[in-house]
Amino acid sequence: MEEITLWISDKNMKQADVATVLHISRPRVSDVVNKKTNKFTIDALVNMLSRIGKPVRGSVG
């Protein structure tokens, strides 16, 4: 969520534009910006990161 929020800030984008890029609703953008982690699955966050060109690497243990 932090990476997505930084990307939004760096691009100086409006939430409606971010919603279009991320393929989510504007209220969901607000949830990301406000870091409401309980509202998102890992899959959803990985998909959003992928849409903005951020590489994702997973590790267990």
C-alpha positions in Angstrom: 0.0 0.0 0.0 2.9 2.3 0.8 4.3 1.8 -2.7 1.0 2.6 -4.3 0.5 5.7 -2.2 4.0 6.9 -3.1 3.3 6.3 -6.8 0.0 8.3 -6.5 1.9 11.1 -4.8 4.8 11.1 -7.2 2.5 11.2 -10.2 0.3 13.9 -8.5 -2.8 12.0 -9.7 -6.4 12.5 -8.8 -8.1 9.5 -7.2 -10.5 9.1 -10.2 -7.5 8.8 -12.5 -5.8 6.4 -10.2 -9.0 4.3 -10.1 -8.9 4.0 -13.9 -5.3 2.9 -14.0 -5.7 0.4 -11.1 -9.1 -0.9 -12.4 -10.7 -0.2 -9.0 -13.4 2.2 -7.8 -12.6 5.6 -6.4 -13.6 4.7 -2.9 -11.2 1.7 -3.1 -8.4 4.2 -4.0 -9.3 6.1 -0.8 -9.0 2.8 1.2 -5.5 2.3 -0.3 -4.4 5.9 0.5 -5.8 5.5 4.1 -4.0 2.1 4.4 -7.1 0.1 5.3 -5.2 -3.2 4.9 -8.1 -5.3 6.1 -10.1 -4.4 3.0 -7.6 -5.9 0.5 -6.3 -9.4 -0.3 -2.7 -9.9 -1.2 -3.9 -10.8 -4.8 -5.6 -7.4 -5.1 -2.6 -5.5 -3.9 -0.2 -7.5 -6.2 -2.5 -6.8 -9.2 -2.5 -3.1 -8.4 1.3 -3.0 -8.1 1.6 -4.9 -11.4 -0.6 -2.3 -13.1 1.7 0.5 -12.1 4.8 -1.4 -13.1 6.1 -2.2 -9.6 7.8 -5.7 -9.4 6.5 -8.0 -6.6 8.6 -10.6 -4.9 7.3 -13.0 -2.3 9.1 -14.7 0.5 8.1 -17.1 3.3 10.1 -18.0 6.3 
